[in-house]
C-alpha cells in the first residue's frame, strides 16, 4: 500500500466530503459507503490531483499485496463514477486519458474537522449487488444505493406485511442486528459483522426458531428506533443486539435480547474474555439466547449448537474476515476473501467451513468478474470436496455445490444438494432462493414460487428475492402480483436497474411494447453500460416497427464492455433480417468471429442465422459443433429463458435436418420439443414465446390448423414479434395467415 498522507485524514473532492478511515463519502444529506480498495484508489488519485496516473501504477500501488487484472482498476473507477455521479464521456471528477490512465480533475481540499463526514450520521452500508440477467447469465456489477434505502425498505415491508396471513410468525423468531464496534480505533467493523453473521448462522441451524436473514437484518444497522417497530417490520418476536470492544489482548461483548412486542429486555450479558477466546463468546451467547427464548431443542439441534467448526481462534477470525469481504460482492474484495480463507486453512487444514467459504468466494468471482464456468468450476469442485470430506453434514458445502450444479445445468443434482442444505440448516433463506432458481430453470414456476415464499418469511428485505418473485409470477401470468413485487424491488433499491427492466418484461408479456420500452429505458438510466438491456431494447424496437431505433440500441450495445463481443454481434444481426437481404445478413455474419464460440447456445444461434442467410452447409457445420458441445440435455434444449422469445435449439436442429432431407431426425426433435412445451404448460408456465414455439413445431409437422390455433393463442397472450414471424422458416406453411392476424393487432 502507498504511504499515507494528510488526505487520509479526510478531504473534499468537488462537492463531496471524503473520510478514508470510514470508507465514506458525503454530499449534502446523501452518504455512501464504498469498498476499501476503491477508497484507496480515490485517495491515490487525490494525492496526485491533476496528474495522469497509469493503470499499471494503480495496480502496483493500491493492489500491492494482491495479484489482479486490469478489471480490478476498471471496477473501482466505475464504482467511483457511479457514486460521484460522474459521466465518463463528460467527466467532472475522473477523466480517462486514452492509453495512459486516469486523472482526477475535480479540485481537492484538505477537510477541516468541522467539515468531515464522520461528524455527521453514520454512512449507509455498502449495497450488496446480485447477479443480473445477461445473454450468458453473467453477473454485471451494479451501482450502490443511497442512504435513504433503509426508510424505503421499511415502507416496502409494511406493504408486504399487510398482505401476510395471520399466524405466520412462529412463537420463537429472532433478528440478529449488526453488533456495534465500540473499539477505541473503530477498526473492528469487519470483526463485528463477522461475529453477527456467525451468531445468526449458529441460530439458523435450529428448526425450533425462525431467524431473519442478513440482508433484512442489516437494513437496521445502527438503528436507534424503538425495537418494537423493528420487530414488527421484520415480523419477529425478539431482537438480539450488542456491541464489541476489542484490543490486542482483550475482548468485551455486550449483548441483549429484547421482546419485540413489549420492548422489554428479557436477557442481557457482558462477556469479558481474552481475544483468543472468540469461539467461547459466540457459543455462550447462542446458548444463552436459546435458554432465554425457552426453546426446547431436539437432540439434532442441540448437537448442531455444540458443534465447533475449528478449535483455532486465529483461523476462525480469518474465516470471519473472509466472509465479511465476500459479502461486499466486489471482485477485489472477493480476492481478499480467498486470501483470508486460504490463510485460515494454513492455520487449520481441517477447517471444513473455511473450505466452504473458499468455494463461495470462487463462485462470487465467477459471477462478479464474469469468468467462464469451465475456468472456475475445477477449483470450486475441489474446495467443496475437501469441505465434505472433513464434514459430511456441512450445510454450507451442499449449498455451494447446489449453486455450482445449477450453473452447470445439472438441475436434479442441484435441487438435491440445496434441499439437503435446507434440512441441515432450516433457516437457510439463501438456499431456498437458490432452490427456487433451480426450479425456475427446470420450468417449474409453481415450485419455484413456493421456495421464494419460504425465503420471504426469513428475508423480507432481500432485493433479488423480490426480483425473482416478480419474474416467476409473470411467467405464471399473475401480472398484478408480479408488478407488486417489482415495485417492492424498486422501493428497496431505487438505483438498481433490475427492478425496472422486470416491469418492462411484465408489459412485454402482455404485448404492451410502449410499456416494455419505458421499463427497459428506466433500467438503462441506472446502468447505461448494460449491453443486455440495450439488446433487449433493440429487439423491442424491431417489434414496434422502429428499425432505426433498433439500430441505435444495437450499435450502443457493441460499444459496451462485455465478456463475449461476438455473441452480442449475433443479436445485432437480427437488424438485417428487417432491413436487408439474406446476402446482407451473410456478409454481416462473415464479420463475426464465430470460431471463438465455445458454448452450444451461441453455436445453435449462429446456425439458425446461417440458415436464414441461405448458407445451409455452414449452418449444418455449426449444428454439428453445437451438438458436440452439449453437456446437458436440459441446458441445451430446455432453456426457459430462450422459450420466452420463441427460440429453441431443437427447432434449429429440425430445420437443419429438413434442409438436408432427414425427415426422421426432424420428427424426433419436434416430438421432443412438443413434449417439453406441454410440460411447461402443465407446470403453470404462461408465456407467449412458448406458445409461438408450439405453433412453429406444429407448422413444421404439417398440422396447419392446429398451428394456426396455437399462433392465435400466442397473439392473444402478447406475441408481437411480426418481423420474426415474417422470416421464420418454421412458419412458412402458415406465414400468410399468421401475418394477417398480427396486422389486425393495434401496436401499443
N, C-alpha and C positions, 0 to 999 in steps of 0.2 A: 504494500500500500504506500502511496506517496506520503511525504512528510506533511504534518498538519500545519495550518496557517491560521491567521486571525479569522479567516472566513469560516472556519469550522465552529466558531462560537456563535455564528448567526450573521446573516447578511440579507440585503434586499436586492432582488434582481427584477428590474422593471416594476410591475405593480405588486410583486409577490414578496412576502417575508419568508425567509428560509431558515429553518433551525436544524442543522445536520444531526445534532445529538439525538433528536427525536424523529428523524426522517420525516419532517413535517414541513408543509408549505401552507401559507395562509394569504388570502386576498379578500379584504372586507370580512364578510361573515362566512365565507367559504374556507374550509380547512380540508386538506387532503394529506393522507399518509402515503408515502411511496416506498418502494423496496430499497433496502440499504445500499445495494450496489448501484442502483440508479441515482441515489443521493450522492454517492461518491463521484459519479460521472459529472453531475451538476457542479459539485464543489470544484472538481478538477478543471472544468471549463471556466468557472467563475474566477479561479485563481489566475487564469490566462485570458481574461476577458479581452475580446478584440483580436486575439491571436488565432491562427488556424492550428487546430490540434489534429494530428493524423490519427486515423483509426487504429493503426498499429501501436501508437503511443498510448492510447486509452487502454488497449488490450493488455499491454505490458505493465502499465502502471496501476490501473484500477483492478485488473484481474491478475495481479502478480502471482497469487497463490493458486490459481486455477487454470487448467487448460481449457481454452474457449475457442469458439469460431467467431467470425465477423457478425454472426447473427446476434450474439450477446450484446454487442455495442448497438446494433440496429434496434434491438428490442428496448434497450434503455433510452435511447434517443426518442424512439416512438412514444414511450410512456411519458417522457418529459414534455413532449409536444402536446400530447393529449391533455395532460394536467394543466399546462400553461396556456392551453387554448391557442396554440401556435399553428401556423399553416406553413408547411414545408415549401409551398410554391411562393408565398409572400410572407416570409418569416419576420417576426418581431423579436424573437428570442434566440433561436438557434438556426443558423444558416448552414446549409450543406455546400461545401466548396468542392466542386466536381473533381474527383480523382485525388483530392488532397486530404479531406477530413471535414471537421465541423468547427464552427466559430460561434461563440456566444456574443451576440451583437447588442443585447439589451444592457443598459447601464447597471453596474454593480456597486453597491454601497455597503459598508460595514454597518450592521444594525446596532442601534443603542439599546441598552437593557429595556427601556420603556417600550420599545417597538418590536421586541422579539415575539415570535409566535407562541412560545411557551408561556407567556404572561397571560394568555387567553385560555379559553376552554380547550380540553384535550382534543386532538385531531381524531378524525374518524379512522377506523382500521382499514387496512388495505383490502380492497374488494377482491373476493375470490372470483375467478372467471372460468366458466365451464367450457368444455369443448363445444364447438358450434358446427352446424351442418356445412359441408362443402361437397364438391364433386367427388372427392375421395374420402369423405368423412374425416377430414383432417381438422384439428382444432386450430383456431386463429386467435391470437392474443387480443383481448378486447380492453376497452378503456375502463379505468377505475371510476367509481361513482362518488357523488358529492356527499358531504357530511350529513345532509338532511335525510339520508336514506333511512335512518332509524325511525324518524317520525312517520315517513311514508309507509315503512314496513308495518308499523303498529296499526295504521289505518287499514292496510290490506288484511291483517289478521283479524281485525274486528269484523270485516265483511265475511271472512271465512268462518269465523266462529258463529256468526249469526245464522249460518246455514247448517251447522252441525246438529245432529240429533242429540237429544238429551241423554245423559248417562254414558256418553262416550269416554269420559275421563275415569280411569280406574281409581280405587281408593288411594293407592300409593303411586304418585307420579312426581317427577323432580326435574328441575332445570338447574344445571351447574353453571353459574355465571363466571366469567373470567375473573381469576384472582388478581388483586391489585398489587403492583410492585411498590413496596414501601422501602426498598433498599436505599441507602444514602445516595448512591450514584445513579439511581433509577436505570440501571443497566441489566436488569434481570427480567425484562419483558418476555423474552423467549422462554426462559425457565418457568415463569408464572403460567404462560399459556400452555406449556407442555404439561405442567402439573395438573392444570384444569382439565385438559383433554384426557389425561390418563385416569383421573378420578372419574370422569364421566364414562370413560371406556370400561373401567372396572365395574361400575354400577350397571352399565349397559349389558353385561353378561347375564344379569339376573332376570329371569322370566317373571319374577314377582313384583317388579316395579317398571314403570314406563319412564324412560329417560329422554328428555328433549335433546335433539342433535345439536352439534356445534354451530352449524350455520345459523340456526334460530337463536340459540342462547347468546351467541356473541354479538347479536344486534343490540344487546343491552350492556355492552361493555361500559364501565364507569357510570352506569345508571344510578342516579341518586333518588329516583322517584319511589313512590310507595310500592313496596314489594307485592301488595295485594293487586295492584294494577298490572305489574309484570306477570304475576302468576296467572291472572285472568286472561291476559293476552296470549300467553303461551299455553294455556289450558292445563296447568299443573296444580297439584295440591301443595307442593313445597318448593322452596328455592334455597339452594346452597350457595353461599358467597363467602369470600375470605380474602386474606391478604398475606403477603410473604415479605419478610425482612431477612436479608441474607448477606453475609460477608464471607470472607475466605474460610472461616472455621465454624461459623455458627449459622443455624437456620431456625427462624421462628415463623410458624404458620398459625394464623388465627382463622378459624372457620366457624360459621354459624348456620344453622338450619332454621328457616322461618316458615311457619304455616302461612301459605299464600292466601288463604281465605280470611283468617283473622288478623294477620300481620304480627302474630305473637311468635317470639323466638322460642323454639322448643328445645334447642340444644346449641351449645357453643363451647369452644375449647381453644386454648392456646397451647401449641406444642413446641417445646424447645428441644432441639436436637443438634448434634454435630452435623456439619454439612454433608458428611458421607453417610448419613442415616436417612436419606431421602426416601428409600423404599419403605422404611418403617412408618414414616409420616403418612404416605399415601395409604398404606394398609390400615393404619389406625383410624384415619378419617373415614374411610369407606365402611369399616366395621361399625364405627360409632353412628354413622348415618343409618345403616340398616337397623341397628338397635333402636335409635330414636324414632324411626318410622314404624316400629313394632311389626317388622316383616318376619314371617316365619319362613326361613329358607328351606328349599328342598335339599337333599344330600348333594345333588349335582351342582346347584347354585352355590352351596357352602364350599364345595371343593374348588369351584372356579374362583371364588373370592380369596381363598387361601393361597392359590397358585401364584408363585413368583416367576416372573419371566427371566430374571437374572439375579445373581447374588452380588454382582459387581456394581456399586453405585455410580462409579465413573462411566461405565458403559451405558448404564441406564440414562444418565444425564445427557450423554452424547445422542442417544436414541431420541430423547425429548427434543433436543435442539434440531435434529434432523427432521422430525415431524413438523416442527414449527416452520422450518424453511420450506418444506414440501407444500404446506398448505397455502403458501403465498401464490402458488401456481405460476411462478416466473421461471423461465429457463435457467437463468444464472443461479437463482435460489435452489432450484432442483439439483443443480450440480453440487451445491454446497450440502444439500441433504444427503446425496450419495456419499460424499466425503465423510460426513458425520457418521453415517451408518457403517461404513467400512472401518472407521476408527473404532466404533463401538465393538465391532466383530473382532478386531485385533485384540481388544482387551478381554473379550469373552466370546470365543469361537462357537460356544453352544447357545448363543443368544438367538433363539428362533424368531422372536418378534423383530429383531433388527434385520434379519433376512427378509421378512415380510415387508418391513419399511423400505428396504432397498428395492424390492420388486415394485412397490408402489411408486417410488421416486423414478425408476426407469420407465414405468408406464406413463408417468407425468411428462417426462421428456419426449416420449413418443408422441403424445398429444400436443404439447405446447411448443415443441420445436418442429413439429411436422416431419418426424423421421419416418422412414419406411419400416413397415412392420417386420419384414424379414431381417432387417438390421437389428431391431430391438428385441425380438422375441427370444433368441437363444439365451441372452443374459437374464431376461425376466424368468424364463423357464428354470434356469439354474438356481436363481435366488429362491424361487418357490419350492423347488425340490429340496434344497438344503433346509428350508424352514419346516417342511412337513416331515423330513427325516428326523429332525430334532423334536418336533411336537406335532403329532398326527391329529391333534384336536385344536389346532390354531385357526380360529375363525378368519383372522386377517389374511392368512395364506390362501385359504379357499376363496375368499372374496377377490383377492388379486388374480388368482388363476381364472376365476369366473369372468373377470373383465377381459383378460387376455383371450380366453376362448371365444368371447363374444366378438372381439375384433377379428379373430381368425374365422368367424362364422361357423364355429363348431358349437352350434347353439344348444343341442341337447346336453352336451358336456358342461357348457356354461351354466345352464339352468340348474343342473345337479350340484355344481360347486357352490353357486350362490344360495341355493336352498339349504345346503349344509352349513354355510357360513351363518345364515339366519338362525338355524337351530342352535348352533354353538354360541351365538351372540344375539339373543332375541330382540334387542333394541338397535340392531344394526340397520338404521334407516338408509344408509348409502347402499348397502347390499340389496335392500328392497327396491331402490331406484334402478340399480343395475339389472336386477332380475326383471323388472318391468321393461327395460330396454331390450333385453334378450327376447322377451315375449313379443315385443313390438316387431323386432327383426324377423321373428318366426311367423308373423302375420296373425297374431293373437291379441288384438287390441283390448278385448274384454279382460283377459287375464293380466295384461299389462296394467290396465287401469286399477285392477284390484291391488296390485303391488304399490302403485303410486298412492292410492288412498291409504294403505297401511303406513307408508312412509310419511304421509302428510300429518298423521297424528303425532309423529316424532319430530317432524321438521317443518312446521308450518310456514317458515320464512325462507325456505330454500328456493331461490330464484330458478335454477334449472329444472327443479321438480315441477314448478308451475308451467314452464315452457313445455315440458314433456307431456303433462296432462292436457295442455291445450292441443298439442299435435294429435294425441291419441283420441281425444273427444271429437276433433274434427274428422278423423278417419272413420268414426262411427256415425257421422252426420249429426252429432249433437252440437250444432253450431253455437247456440246461445250459451251453453255450458262452456264450450271451448273459448268463446270470447271473454267470459268472466275470468278464466284462468290466464288468458293472455293479458288482460287488463291488470290482474294482480302482479304478473311478472313485470309489467311496465312500472307499476307503483313501487315494486321492490327495488328495481334497478332502472331508473328512467334514462340513464345514459348508455345502457347496453342495447345493441341492435336486435337481439333475438326476440324480445317481446313485441317488436314492431313487425318484423317480417312474418311472424306466425299469424298476426292479424291479417296481413296481406294474403297469406295462404288460405285462411278461412274464406276470404272474399273470393279467391280464385276457385276454391272448391265449389262455389255456388254460381260460377260463371260471371262474377262481377269483376271485370277487368280494371275498371277505374279504381275500385276499392283495393284491388290487389296491387296496382301501381302505387297508390298512396301509401300502403303499408310498407312496401319494399323501399320506396323513396325515403320514408322516415327512418328506416333502418340504415339506409345508406348515409344519411346525415350524421348518424352516430359512428359509423365505421366506413368512411369513404374508400378505404383500402381493400374492402372485402370483394374479391373477384367473384365469389359465388353469388353475391347479391346483384352485381352488375349483370352477370349472365342470366339470372332469372328475370331481371327487368328486360333484357334483350328478348327473351322468349315471349314475355307478356306483351311487349310492343309488337312483335310479329302477330300474336293472337289478335291484337286490336287493329291490325291492318296499318301499322305505322313503321314501315321498314327503315326509314331514315333515323327515327328514334332508336330502333334496334341496333342500327349500325353504330351509333354513338356509344351505346352501352357496351356492345361487344368490343369496340376499339379501346374503350377505357379499361375493360377487364384485362385485356392483353398487356396493358402498361403496368399493372399492379404486380407486386412481388408474390410469387406462389411457387409451390414445390414442383409443379408439373405444367410448364407453359404449353406443351404440345396438347395436353388434354383440354386446356382452355380453348385452344385453336379449333379443336373438334366441335365444340359448342358454337363457336363463331361461324363455322362452316354452314350452319343452318341458314344464315343470311342469304347464301347463294341459292338455296332451294326456293326462295321467294323472288329474288331479283335477277337471277341468272339462268343459265342453261346447264345441262349436265356437263358440258365441256368446261364451263366456268368453274363448276364445283370440282371437277377433276384437276384442273390447273391449281386451284387453291389447295387441294389435298396434297399435291406434289410438293408444296412448300412446307408441309408439316413433317416433323421427324417421327414418323410412325414407328420406325425401327427402335426408338427409345422406349416404347411401351413394354412394360413387363407384366402388367396385370390384365386379367381376362376382360374386365368390363370395358376398358378403353379399346382393346383389340376388337371386341364384338361391335362396339360403336363405330369404329373405323371401317369395319367390314360392311356394315349397313350403308354407310355413306358411299363406299366404293360401288356398291350395288346400284345406288341412286345415280351415280356418275356413269353407269353403264359399263363398268370395268369388272366383269364377273370373275375373271381369273384372279385378279388381285384380291377381290372380296373373298374368294374361296381360300386363298393362301392365308388370309388373316383369320378366317374362321378356324382353320386347322391349328394355327398358332394359339388362338384363344382357347380352344378346347384342350390343348396340351397343357395350358397353364391353370386349368380348373383344379383347385384343391378341395373344393367342397361343392356338392350339387346345390345346396341351398344358397351359398354365396353367389354362385354364377347364375342360377336360374330362378331363384325365389327372392329376388331383391324387391322389397316392398316399396322402397323409395322410387325405383325405376317405374314400378307399376303405377305410381301416381301420375306419371307423364305418358302412359300408354306405351312403355318400352319394355322389352323383354328379350333376353338373349336367345331363348328357344325360338322365338319368332324369326330372328335373324338367321338361325341355323336352318329353319324350314324354308325360308326364302332362298337361301343359297342352294339347298337341296333341290328345290323345284327348278331353279335356274339350270341345274345340272341334269335334270330329268330323273332324280332319285325320289320317286313318289313315296316309297316305303319309309325312308328316313324322315321326310316331311310329315307324314302321317303320325309317326312315333312322337315327334317333337310337339306337334299340335295337340295330340291327345294328352300329353303330359302337361302342356300349358293349360288346357281346358280343365283338367283335374285340379290344378293349383288355384285357378281363378275361382272355381266352385268352393274350394277350401277357404279361401279368403272371405268369400261372401257368407259362408256358413259361420265363420268366426266373428262376423259382425263388421267386416270392412266395407265401407261405402265410399268409393272414390271413382270419379268419372273416368279416370285413366284406366282403371282395371276393367270397367265396362267397355271402354273403347278397345282394349286388348281382346276382350271376349268377342266383340264384333269382328275384329281383324282375323282371329283364328277361325271363326265360323265362316267368314267370307272365303278364306283360303281353302277350307274343306268343302266348299261348294254349297253350303247351306245359306242361300241368299236371303230367304225370307226371315230366317232366324237371325242372320247377321244384321239385317236392317232393324229388326226389333231391338236387338242389343244396342245398335247405334242410337236409336231413338232414346233408349234408356240413358245412354251416356250423355246425349244432348240435354235431356230433361234434368240430369243431375249436375250440369255445368260444363260439359265439354265444349270448348270454343276454339279449338286449335285447327281452324279451317285450312291454314297454309300447309299443315302436315297431312291432313286428310286428302288434300289436292294432289300430293305427290307420293303418298304411302303406297308401295307396290302391293301390300296386303289387301288394300281396299279397292283394287282395280275392278272387281266384279260388281261392286255396288257404289262406285265413286259418284256417278251422276246423281243417283237418288240421295246419297248422303250429303252432297254439296247443296242440293235444293233445300234439304232440311235445315242446314246450317245458315243458309241465306235468309231463312224466314225468322231467325232469332235476332232481335234487335241487340246491337252491341252496347254493353254498359261499361 
